[in-house]
Amino acid sequence: MTPLRILMISAEVTPFAKTGGLGDVVGALPKALEALGHDVRVVMPAYPAQERAAEEGGLHALPGGILVPIGGGSLPAGILESRLPGSGVPVYFIGERSLYDRPGIYGYGDDPYRFSFLARAALELCVRLEWRPDVVHAHDWHGAPAVLWLATAGQADPRFRDMKTVFTIHNLAHQGRSSRGVLSYLGASAPPIREEGWDELNFMGQGIYHATLISTVSPTYAREILTPEGGSGLDGLLRFRHFDVHGILNGLDTAVFDPSTDPKLARTFDASRVELRAANKRALQERLDLEIDPHVPLAAMVTRLDGQKGLEITGHAIHLLMSGAAGPAQFVVLGTGASAYEDMFRHLAGYHRGKMAAVLTFAPDLAPLIYGGSDLFLMPSLFEPCGLGQLIAMRYGSVPVVRATGGLADTVRDGQTGFTFVQHTAEDFWMALQRALFVYNADPETFRFIQRNGLAADFSWADSARGYAQLYEWALAR
């Protein structure tokens, strides 16, 4: 395969900034592509953490920065440079404090303008570096302004003309809606699409419309978004381009998520020494003031507390579980999010004191111990483009109980690597959870078989990276 030059544009990249799976993907995929021989460079905003690192000498600054053509004029931007850990992949941070020096990554009224600036800055940076990418890979709606500009105004500039684009949909529900005035700021023009309202621009829709090729983060999600139920209002546009939509399953950074070396575990282990996990279960019970019992099944969730995660059907099932409706059990949840869901778990934990713990805060050091110490990992998602939790859970020996949607359907095999259910109802979720508990209690040999299958599953980025490399070749052949 011919080595390619690939520019990736993303709002978040692990370990520099992360709110969810998007950051993990862009933090791992470039390293896997580099291992295949490709020249990959990543561009993201410089958030406060990167600005502080630069002031302390932890990041290298590109002398002089760049001038970004934006809004009919130009705006200077600083450029900081680092590398993805464990690789030679350069990461460039676009510094513009009025746009990015804020407490959060998203959720601001000018987000469409902030990420339009990122797009133009990323492309100008390529000119400054005298490096022309073969493919621009834009992630979610935040990267879509680059796709839109390259397909319209960029065609008049020989430095960017005919540059191919791949647009990856990580979560179709977030679409980057704005007034059409943002087009003047971006320096582009684009006719409205059917899915836009009056004077509205939908960056997700425009990215889908203008990209050379489109990908999603799992094969099942690629099919689901073509339906009215899963298309978030863009299913018609996606069906129009369905020949160009490809589902490539996300991988897992196995160097980061490794139970044989993870320092946050009480006891490391691997597939050949599963019995050592017991020390993690005990440590988890001790840390969260649960009854110390190696035999009681311990279920867990590590999740963003959001309706997407199926929490509407979770409360009733957890109350039944804690009430002993399927025998003795314990439950742990770690996450933050909507106050209604935080209140639900807080109330349940107070009612079932000693059997349930709700850690409703950001506690990344606790998550590996939950993965490595729990027996069952619950993901009753309403929809799940790919999902990372079930992959980590299997790698750490926690058997997933999931709804068969999106990437969960692609990665968890019922009775082989976990337990699945189809209908998004509390009844179906409870039935699947009861099946898992029955196997755990009555047939430990089968439970250990399922657990070992999950531990042995290969979800590394190698295969996914080859899939993306093939996608880039197809884009270049257009």
MOBELPE-V759214 format. One record per residue. N is the residue number from 1. RES is the residue in three letters. SS is DSSP state (H for helix, E for strand, C for the rest). PHI is phi in radians with two decimals (NA if undefined). PSI is psi in degrees with one decimal (none if undefined). Layout:
# MOBELPE-V759214
N_RES_SS_PHI_PSI / N_RES_SS_PHI_PSI
This chain:
# MOBELPE-V759214
1_MET_C_NA_133.3 / 2_THR_C_-1.19_131.7 / 3_PRO_C_-1.07_136.7 / 4_LEU_C_-2.04_155.8 / 5_ARG_E_-1.76_120.9 / 6_ILE_E_-2.20_123.7 / 7_LEU_E_-1.75_125.2 / 8_MET_E_-1.92_134.2 / 9_ILE_E_-2.11_124.0 / 10_SER_C_-2.60_150.0 / 11_ALA_C_-1.32_-22.7 / 12_GLU_C_-2.53_146.8 / 13_VAL_E_-2.55_121.6 / 14_THR_C_-1.27_134.7 / 15_PRO_C_-1.73_11.8 / 16_PHE_C_-1.39_-37.7 / 17_ALA_E_-2.78_134.9 / 18_LYS_C_-2.70_134.9 / 19_THR_C_-2.11_-16.6 / 20_GLY_C_-2.95_-153.6 / 21_GLY_H_-1.13_-28.0 / 22_LEU_H_-0.98_-48.2 / 23_GLY_H_-1.05_-39.3 / 24_ASP_H_-1.14_-40.0 / 25_VAL_H_-1.10_-50.3 / 26_VAL_H_-1.31_-14.9 / 27_GLY_H_-1.46_-17.5 / 28_ALA_H_-2.00_-40.4 / 29_LEU_H_-1.02_-44.8 / 30_PRO_H_-1.03_-35.1 / 31_LYS_H_-1.16_-39.1 / 32_ALA_H_-1.20_-35.8 / 33_LEU_H_-1.20_-38.5 / 34_GLU_H_-1.06_-38.7 / 35_ALA_H_-1.12_-23.6 / 36_LEU_C_-1.50_-1.8 / 37_GLY_C_1.78_6.8 / 38_HIS_C_-1.56_153.4 / 39_ASP_E_-1.67_103.7 / 40_VAL_E_-1.99_135.6 / 41_ARG_E_-2.31_141.3 / 42_VAL_E_-2.07_137.7 / 43_VAL_E_-2.18_133.3 / 44_MET_E_-2.58_167.8 / 45_PRO_E_-1.22_156.4 / 46_ALA_C_-1.60_103.9 / 47_TYR_C_-1.49_176.0 / 48_PRO_H_-0.92_-37.1 / 49_ALA_H_-1.09_-38.2 / 50_GLN_H_-1.30_-35.3 / 51_GLU_H_-1.10_-41.7 / 52_ARG_H_-1.14_-41.3 / 53_ALA_H_-1.07_-37.3 / 54_ALA_H_-1.16_-41.3 / 55_GLU_H_-1.13_-31.0 / 56_GLU_C_-1.58_2.7 / 57_GLY_C_1.47_13.5 / 58_GLY_C_-1.51_-12.3 / 59_LEU_C_-2.25_142.9 / 60_HIS_E_-1.49_133.4 / 61_ALA_E_-1.71_137.6 / 62_LEU_C_-1.38_118.2 / 63_PRO_C_-0.98_133.3 / 64_GLY_C_1.48_-19.1 / 65_GLY_C_1.09_-151.9 / 66_ILE_E_-2.46_161.2 / 67_LEU_E_-1.80_123.5 / 68_VAL_E_-1.78_117.8 / 69_PRO_E_-1.24_115.1 / 70_ILE_E_-2.68_141.6 / 71_GLY_C_1.04_30.3 / 72_GLY_C_1.46_-0.7 / 73_GLY_E_-2.42_-142.2 / 74_SER_E_-2.56_153.6 / 75_LEU_E_-2.39_129.3 / 76_PRO_E_-1.27_148.1 / 77_ALA_E_-2.42_139.9 / 78_GLY_E_-1.46_153.6 / 79_ILE_E_-2.19_120.6 / 80_LEU_E_-1.87_151.4 / 81_GLU_E_-2.32_141.1 / 82_SER_E_-2.56_-166.2 / 83_ARG_E_-2.31_147.8 / 84_LEU_C_-1.14_130.5 / 85_PRO_C_-0.94_136.6 / 86_GLY_C_1.33_19.3 / 87_SER_C_-2.67_177.1 / 88_GLY_C_-1.84_13.2 / 89_VAL_C_-1.28_118.8 / 90_PRO_E_-1.25_140.7 / 91_VAL_E_-2.09_124.5 / 92_TYR_E_-1.88_132.4 / 93_PHE_E_-1.90_125.5 / 94_ILE_E_-1.51_116.3 / 95_GLY_E_-1.71_114.0 / 96_GLU_C_-2.62_96.3 / 97_ARG_H_-1.10_-32.7 / 98_SER_H_-1.16_-20.2 / 99_LEU_H_-1.75_-35.8 / 100_TYR_H_-2.07_-11.1 / 101_ASP_C_-1.47_75.1 / 102_ARG_C_-2.41_160.5 / 103_PRO_C_-1.08_-35.3 / 104_GLY_C_-2.02_172.5 / 105_ILE_C_-1.52_-40.0 / 106_TYR_C_-2.22_177.7 / 107_GLY_C_1.69_18.4 / 108_TYR_C_-1.92_149.5 / 109_GLY_C_-1.09_-24.8 / 110_ASP_C_-1.75_19.5 / 111_ASP_H_-0.92_-43.0 / 112_PRO_H_-1.03_-33.4 / 113_TYR_H_-1.32_-38.7 / 114_ARG_H_-1.06_-42.0 / 115_PHE_H_-1.52_-19.0 / 116_SER_H_-1.16_-40.1 / 117_PHE_H_-1.11_-41.2 / 118_LEU_H_-1.01_-43.3 / 119_ALA_H_-1.09_-49.3 / 120_ARG_H_-1.18_-35.9 / 121_ALA_H_-1.15_-40.3 / 122_ALA_H_-1.07_-41.5 / 123_LEU_H_-1.27_-38.5 / 124_GLU_H_-1.14_-33.6 / 125_LEU_H_-1.07_-38.3 / 126_CYS_H_-1.04_-39.7 / 127_VAL_H_-1.13_-44.3 / 128_ARG_H_-1.06_-37.5 / 129_LEU_H_-1.44_-5.8 / 130_GLU_C_0.95_46.4 / 131_TRP_C_-2.33_114.8 / 132_ARG_C_-1.80_115.9 / 133_PRO_C_-1.24_146.9 / 134_ASP_C_-1.30_-36.6 / 135_VAL_E_-2.40_135.4 / 136_VAL_E_-1.75_118.8 / 137_HIS_E_-1.84_108.1 / 138_ALA_E_-1.81_137.7 / 139_HIS_E_-1.95_122.4 / 140_ASP_H_0.99_-176.8 / 141_TRP_H_-1.11_-23.2 / 142_HIS_H_-1.16_-26.4 / 143_GLY_H_-1.60_-10.6 / 144_ALA_H_-1.08_-32.9 / 145_PRO_H_-0.96_-32.8 / 146_ALA_H_-1.18_-41.2 / 147_VAL_H_-1.09_-46.0 / 148_LEU_H_-1.09_-47.0 / 149_TRP_H_-1.13_-43.9 / 150_LEU_H_-1.10_-33.9 / 151_ALA_H_-1.41_-12.7 / 152_THR_C_-2.10_-91.3 / 153_ALA_H_-1.07_-33.0 / 154_GLY_H_-1.11_-21.2 / 155_GLN_H_-1.23_-16.6 / 156_ALA_H_-1.54_-4.8 / 157_ASP_C_-1.94_116.0 / 158_PRO_C_-1.06_-20.5 / 159_ARG_C_-1.23_-21.0 / 160_PHE_C_-2.17_-7.1 / 161_ARG_C_-1.02_136.5 / 162_ASP_C_1.13_17.5 / 163_MET_C_-1.24_130.7 / 164_LYS_E_-1.48_151.3 / 165_THR_E_-2.29_142.9 / 166_VAL_E_-2.10_129.0 / 167_PHE_E_-2.02_117.7 / 168_THR_E_-1.78_126.3 / 169_ILE_E_-1.62_111.8 / 170_HIS_C_-1.59_-37.0 / 171_ASN_C_-2.65_106.0 / 172_LEU_C_-1.17_-19.5 / 173_ALA_C_-1.19_-25.9 / 174_HIS_C_-1.74_115.6 / 175_GLN_C_-2.10_-7.2 / 176_GLY_C_1.16_55.1 / 177_ARG_E_-1.40_141.4 / 178_SER_E_-2.70_168.9 / 179_SER_E_-1.25_158.3 / 180_ARG_C_-1.26_-6.4 / 181_GLY_C_-1.06_-21.3 / 182_VAL_H_-1.14_-22.4 / 183_LEU_H_-1.13_-37.9 / 184_SER_H_-1.12_-38.6 / 185_TYR_H_-1.13_-42.6 / 186_LEU_H_-1.23_-25.7 / 187_GLY_C_1.42_35.7 / 188_ALA_C_-2.37_163.8 / 189_SER_C_-2.32_139.0 / 190_ALA_C_-2.65_130.4 / 191_PRO_C_-1.16_151.6 / 192_PRO_C_-1.10_150.6 / 193_ILE_C_-1.81_161.8 / 194_ARG_C_-0.97_-32.7 / 195_GLU_C_-1.37_-3.5 / 196_GLU_C_-1.71_142.5 / 197_GLY_C_-1.40_-177.2 / 198_TRP_C_-1.09_130.8 / 199_ASP_C_1.01_27.0 / 200_GLU_E_-1.98_143.3 / 201_LEU_E_-2.07_131.5 / 202_ASN_E_-1.98_104.4 / 203_PHE_H_-1.12_-36.2 / 204_MET_H_-1.07_-47.1 / 205_GLY_H_-1.09_-42.3 / 206_GLN_H_-1.16_-35.9 / 207_GLY_H_-1.10_-44.0 / 208_ILE_H_-1.08_-43.0 / 209_TYR_H_-1.15_-40.8 / 210_HIS_H_-1.70_-16.6 / 211_ALA_C_-1.16_149.2 / 212_THR_C_-1.11_-50.1 / 213_LEU_E_-2.41_157.3 / 214_ILE_E_-2.17_139.2 / 215_SER_E_-2.28_156.9 / 216_THR_E_-2.20_175.4 / 217_VAL_C_-1.66_11.3 / 218_SER_C_-2.90_151.5 / 219_PRO_H_-1.09_-41.7 / 220_THR_H_-1.15_-40.8 / 221_TYR_H_-1.11_-34.6 / 222_ALA_H_-1.07_-32.8 / 223_ARG_H_-1.40_-39.4 / 224_GLU_H_-1.12_-35.9 / 225_ILE_C_-1.29_-7.4 / 226_LEU_C_-1.46_-3.1 / 227_THR_C_-1.84_154.2 / 228_PRO_C_-1.01_-33.5 / 229_GLU_C_-1.22_-34.6 / 230_GLY_C_-1.90_-2.2 / 231_GLY_C_-1.57_-2.9 / 232_SER_C_0.87_37.6 / 233_GLY_C_1.47_-5.4 / 234_LEU_C_-1.92_11.8 / 235_ASP_H_-1.13_-34.9 / 236_GLY_H_-1.09_-45.2 / 237_LEU_H_-1.11_-41.0 / 238_LEU_H_-1.18_-36.5 / 239_ARG_H_-1.16_-35.6 / 240_PHE_H_-1.04_-34.0 / 241_ARG_C_-1.92_23.5 / 242_HIS_H_-1.09_-26.4 / 243_PHE_H_-1.18_-19.3 / 244_ASP_H_-1.78_3.4 / 245_VAL_E_-1.70_124.2 / 246_HIS_E_-2.22_137.0 / 247_GLY_E_-1.78_118.5 / 248_ILE_C_-2.13_118.4 / 249_LEU_C_-1.15_133.3 / 250_ASN_C_-1.08_152.0 / 251_GLY_C_-1.79_-171.4 / 252_LEU_C_-2.25_134.2 / 253_ASP_C_-1.32_95.1 / 254_THR_C_-1.25_-13.9 / 255_ALA_C_-1.34_-30.1 / 256_VAL_C_-1.46_-46.0 / 257_PHE_C_-1.74_86.5 / 258_ASP_C_-2.38_105.7 / 259_PRO_C_-1.18_-13.3 / 260_SER_C_-1.44_-12.5 / 261_THR_C_-2.31_-5.8 / 262_ASP_C_-1.09_115.5 / 263_PRO_C_-1.26_-12.9 / 264_LYS_C_-1.47_-6.4 / 265_LEU_C_-1.47_149.6 / 266_ALA_C_-1.22_-31.0 / 267_ARG_C_-2.59_124.2 / 268_THR_C_-1.34_158.5 / 269_PHE_C_-2.81_173.4 / 270_ASP_C_-2.57_-172.8 / 271_ALA_H_-1.10_-25.8 / 272_SER_H_-1.51_-8.3 / 273_ARG_H_-2.36_52.5 / 274_VAL_H_-1.09_-30.4 / 275_GLU_H_-1.08_-20.8 / 276_LEU_H_-1.24_-15.1 / 277_ARG_H_-1.03_-26.0 / 278_ALA_H_-0.97_-33.1 / 279_ALA_H_-1.14_-32.5 / 280_ASN_H_-1.27_-37.6 / 281_LYS_H_-1.09_-45.1 / 282_ARG_H_-1.09_-43.9 / 283_ALA_H_-1.09_-38.2 / 284_LEU_H_-1.16_-45.1 / 285_GLN_H_-1.06_-42.0 / 286_GLU_H_-1.14_-44.5 / 287_ARG_H_-1.13_-33.2 / 288_LEU_C_-1.84_14.5 / 289_ASP_C_1.02_39.7 / 290_LEU_C_-1.67_158.4 / 291_GLU_C_-1.07_132.6 / 292_ILE_C_-1.34_110.5 / 293_ASP_C_-2.67_110.3 / 294_PRO_C_-1.24_-15.8 / 295_HIS_C_-1.70_-24.0 / 296_VAL_C_-1.22_134.5 / 297_PRO_E_-1.19_132.3 / 298_LEU_E_-1.99_112.5 / 299_ALA_E_-1.72_155.5 / 300_ALA_E_-2.60_157.9 / 301_MET_E_-2.39_133.9 / 302_VAL_E_-2.14_108.7 / 303_THR_C_-2.74_155.8 / 304_ARG_C_-1.30_132.4 / 305_LEU_E_-1.47_87.3 / 306_ASP_C_-2.48_150.3 / 307_GLY_H_-1.01_-29.3 / 308_GLN_H_-1.00_-29.7 / 309_LYS_H_-1.45_8.7 / 310_GLY_C_1.37_22.7 / 311_LEU_H_-1.26_-16.9 / 312_GLU_H_-1.11_-28.2 / 313_ILE_H_-1.83_5.8 / 314_THR_H_-1.56_-41.1 / 315_GLY_H_-0.96_-46.3 / 316_HIS_H_-1.11_-43.5 / 317_ALA_H_-1.12_-40.4 / 318_ILE_H_-1.19_-37.5 / 319_HIS_H_-1.10_-42.5 / 320_LEU_H_-1.09_-42.9 / 321_LEU_H_-1.06_-47.1 / 322_MET_H_-1.26_-22.5 / 323_SER_C_-1.44_-1.8 / 324_GLY_C_1.47_20.0 / 325_ALA_C_-1.15_-19.9 / 326_ALA_C_-2.16_22.2 / 327_GLY_C_1.76_175.4 / 328_PRO_C_-1.02_141.6 / 329_ALA_E_-2.81_161.8 / 330_GLN_E_-2.24_159.6 / 331_PHE_E_-2.57_139.1 / 332_VAL_E_-2.29_135.3 / 333_VAL_E_-2.25_136.3 / 334_LEU_E_-2.20_124.2 / 335_GLY_C_2.91_167.6 / 336_THR_C_-2.36_163.3 / 337_GLY_E_2.79_-136.5 / 338_ALA_C_-1.06_136.7 / 339_SER_H_-1.07_-33.1 / 340_ALA_H_-1.08_-39.8 / 341_TYR_H_-1.33_-35.5 / 342_GLU_H_-1.07_-44.3 / 343_ASP_H_-1.09_-39.3 / 344_MET_H_-1.06_-49.3 / 345_PHE_H_-1.22_-35.3 / 346_ARG_H_-1.10_-42.6 / 347_HIS_H_-1.14_-45.1 / 348_LEU_H_-1.11_-40.9 / 349_ALA_H_-1.15_-37.4 / 350_GLY_H_-1.17_-37.1 / 351_TYR_H_-1.26_-35.5 / 352_HIS_C_-1.92_46.4 / 353_ARG_E_-1.00_135.9 / 354_GLY_C_1.60_-19.4 / 355_LYS_C_-1.99_-17.3 / 356_MET_E_-2.41_144.1 / 357_ALA_E_-2.31_132.7 / 358_ALA_E_-2.06_110.4 / 359_VAL_E_-1.76_95.5 / 360_LEU_C_-1.76_60.5 / 361_THR_C_-2.70_172.5 / 362_PHE_C_-1.45_111.0 / 363_ALA_C_-2.42_71.9 / 364_PRO_H_-1.09_-26.6 / 365_ASP_H_-1.23_-22.6 / 366_LEU_H_-1.46_-29.2 / 367_ALA_H_-0.97_-47.6 / 368_PRO_H_-1.04_-36.1 / 369_LEU_H_-1.18_-34.4 / 370_ILE_H_-1.17_-45.9 / 371_TYR_H_-1.07_-42.6 / 372_GLY_H_-1.47_-11.4 / 373_GLY_H_-1.98_-16.4 / 374_SER_C_-1.44_157.2 / 375_ASP_C_-1.62_-35.2 / 376_LEU_E_-2.26_143.2 / 377_PHE_E_-2.15_123.1 / 378_LEU_E_-1.80_128.9 / 379_MET_E_-2.46_81.3 / 380_PRO_C_-1.52_46.6 / 381_SER_C_-1.07_142.0 / 382_LEU_C_-1.15_-45.9 / 383_PHE_C_-2.60_154.2 / 384_GLU_C_-2.65_98.7 / 385_PRO_C_-0.86_-48.6 / 386_CYS_C_-2.37_-58.2 / 387_GLY_C_1.58_133.0 / 388_LEU_C_-1.93_-31.9 / 389_GLY_H_-1.00_-42.7 / 390_GLN_H_-1.18_-31.5 / 391_LEU_H_-1.21_-45.1 / 392_ILE_H_-1.12_-43.0 / 393_ALA_H_-1.01_-48.1 / 394_MET_H_-1.10_-41.1 / 395_ARG_H_-1.14_-27.3 / 396_TYR_C_-1.75_8.7 / 397_GLY_C_1.46_13.3 / 398_SER_C_-1.69_123.9 / 399_VAL_E_-1.38_121.8 / 400_PRO_E_-1.36_142.5 / 401_VAL_E_-2.08_109.5 / 402_VAL_E_-2.36_157.8 / 403_ARG_E_-1.43_136.6 / 404_ALA_C_-1.38_78.7 / 405_THR_C_-2.41_148.7 / 406_GLY_H_0.89_-135.7 / 407_GLY_H_-1.19_-20.1 / 408_LEU_H_-1.14_-39.4 / 409_ALA_H_-1.17_-28.6 / 410_ASP_H_-1.44_-18.2 / 411_THR_H_-2.03_-21.3 / 412_VAL_C_-1.96_119.7 / 413_ARG_C_-1.77_121.4 / 414_ASP_E_-1.04_126.8 / 415_GLY_C_1.37_-4.7 / 416_GLN_C_-1.98_-50.9 / 417_THR_C_-2.14_-0.4 / 418_GLY_E_3.07_-160.4 / 419_PHE_E_-2.28_136.7 / 420_THR_E_-2.24_158.8 / 421_PHE_E_-2.45_162.1 / 422_VAL_C_-1.87_-54.1 / 423_GLN_C_-1.31_137.5 / 424_HIS_C_-1.47_73.1 / 425_THR_C_-2.35_154.0 / 426_ALA_H_-1.08_-34.2 / 427_GLU_H_-1.13_-46.9 / 428_ASP_H_-1.14_-40.0 / 429_PHE_H_-1.09_-45.3 / 430_TRP_H_-1.12_-38.4 / 431_MET_H_-1.10_-42.5 / 432_ALA_H_-1.15_-39.9 / 433_LEU_H_-1.15_-38.8 / 434_GLN_H_-1.11_-40.7 / 435_ARG_H_-1.05_-44.2 / 436_ALA_H_-1.11_-42.4 / 437_LEU_H_-1.16_-36.9 / 438_PHE_H_-1.10_-44.8 / 439_VAL_H_-1.13_-42.0 / 440_TYR_H_-1.03_-44.3 / 441_ASN_H_-1.44_-39.9 / 442_ALA_H_-1.74_-20.8 / 443_ASP_C_-2.44_68.3 / 444_PRO_H_-1.03_-27.0 / 445_GLU_H_-1.15_-43.9 / 446_THR_H_-1.17_-39.2 / 447_PHE_H_-1.06_-43.1 / 448_ARG_H_-1.15_-34.3 / 449_PHE_H_-1.07_-46.4 / 450_ILE_H_-1.11_-41.8 / 451_GLN_H_-1.09_-45.1 / 452_ARG_H_-1.16_-36.7 / 453_ASN_H_-1.04_-43.3 / 454_GLY_H_-1.11_-42.3 / 455_LEU_H_-1.09_-33.2 / 456_ALA_H_-1.50_-11.9 / 457_ALA_C_-1.12_142.8 / 458_ASP_C_-1.80_104.3 / 459_PHE_C_-2.03_30.2 / 460_SER_C_-1.19_166.9 / 461_TRP_H_-1.38_-6.0 / 462_ALA_H_-1.03_-51.4 / 463_ASP_H_-1.15_-41.5 / 464_SER_H_-1.09_-41.1 / 465_ALA_H_-1.09_-39.9 / 466_ARG_H_-1.11_-35.7 / 467_GLY_H_-1.11_-43.1 / 468_TYR_H_-1.18_-38.4 / 469_ALA_H_-1.06_-39.8 / 470_GLN_H_-1.13_-39.2 / 471_LEU_H_-1.08_-41.5 / 472_TYR_H_-1.08_-40.5 / 473_GLU_H_-1.10_-41.6 / 474_TRP_H_-1.10_-39.9 / 475_ALA_H_-1.09_-42.2 / 476_LEU_H_-1.18_-25.0 / 477_ALA_C_-1.38_-9.8 / 478_ARG_C_-1.19_none
